[in-house]
Amino acid sequence: MSKPKGFEKPIGVKDYLPHAVSKLRHIERSVLECMHRWGYDQIMTPTMEYYDTVGVASATSDQKLFKLLNQRGTTIVLRSDMTAPIARVVGSLLKEQPFPLRLSYHGNVFRAFEEDAGREAEFFQTGVELVGDPSPEADAEIIALAIASLQAAGVRSFKIAFGHVGFLNGLFQETLPGREAEQEALKACLLQRDHVGYRHILRSLDMDESQRAELEGILRLRGGQEVCEQAMQLSGSDGARAAIRHLCEIWDVLEAYGVQEHVLIDLTMIGDFSYYTGMTFEGYASNLGFPVCSGGRYDNLLAQFGRPAAATGFALKTTRILEVVEEEPAAAGKTLIVYAPAARGQALASAERLRGEGRVVVTEMAADPELAAELRKAAAAGSVFSHRGTEYGEMIVFGEGGRV
């Protein structure tokens, strides 16, 4: 392998130039402020975690983990999600805090993919965890907050689809008892939204034709509360029926929030992490084929960190949202202060005062009077002018005798 050039970077990571960073930070601040208004307090966890604790609990397969060895030979991973590290903190530093806990976060996570997969190895997430509340009210709160967060981020048109892993597990166990390999193959197709592959596997299975029709029929179970009634008739499994009742209760709460126009029930939803135990959901923005948020209930994860508790949460895929939101409102233009050498003190004091007022100020010494005159002429020609590749909305000049 040839040595990489100085300007190259590893596949799957990217540079964010000032304009993109400004947009990303605007999204992050708006979303975290929204979460704060809902009672969620921000937490920060380290980028590196032990493989034997958080790495194993993350439910990210070993092939997708970035692993390192420290100087003692202990395996460390770059965090692949934020949920497992927060579960570690809840079971340790916050173990005396009573439930429920409402925590928010923003951070970068890492996933190792095949180099030709075209996927990001590092990306940003902003999300919340609601720990210690097993109720449908908590699940509905998480979905309603995801909707509010997408709106705060500037995503104008989106839809959230939610389901329950218990429905599919119960239905598959009822129709394909003891056939775990076939069940997992069908789930893998549903996870990838590969309905063609799902139908192909169904047709290859040795099973009763009526059961085959039932399993194919779940692909059409998308919509409002009427979907729950249809699903109740589809399965006699206690687990599947309990899952449907839970979804119906979530829907009732979402109606009370007044957000039902943004949601639909999708009983093929299973979530992309193995630690999900109940409700799962994904949010899709118009004109973007990938989900911009996802989440669900994970009631077994906290037990791995010594504090068993029900939990639910979601994450916005902040870097994907960059692709769909409009530009943030333009901030007040920058101010350029140009000064002669003898007026340096006055000019820099003026810059400090304006920055204290929240203005963005750039200073430049102009020993050449002709340059100052040229800049004054450019500033007078319009409300915005350009100097050295930067646009300014105002210019202040300090000459030998003070402010001009």
Secondary structure by P-SEA (a helix, b strand, c coil): ccccccccccccbbbbcaaaaaaaaaaaaaaaaaaaaabbbbbbbbcccccccccccccccccccccccccccbbbbccccaaaaaaaaaacccccccccbbbbbcbbbbbbcccccccccccccccccccccccaaaaaaaaaaaaaaaaaaccccbbbbbbbaaaaaaaaaaacccaaaaaaaaaaaaaacaaaaaaaaaaaccccaaaaaaaaacccccccaaaaaaaaaacccaaaaaaaaaaaaaaaaaaaacccccbbbbccccccccccccccccccccccccccccccccccccccccbbbbbcccccccccccccccccccccbbbbbbbcccaaaaaaaaaaaaaaabbbbbbbbbccaaaaaaaaaaaacccccccccccccbbbbbcccccc
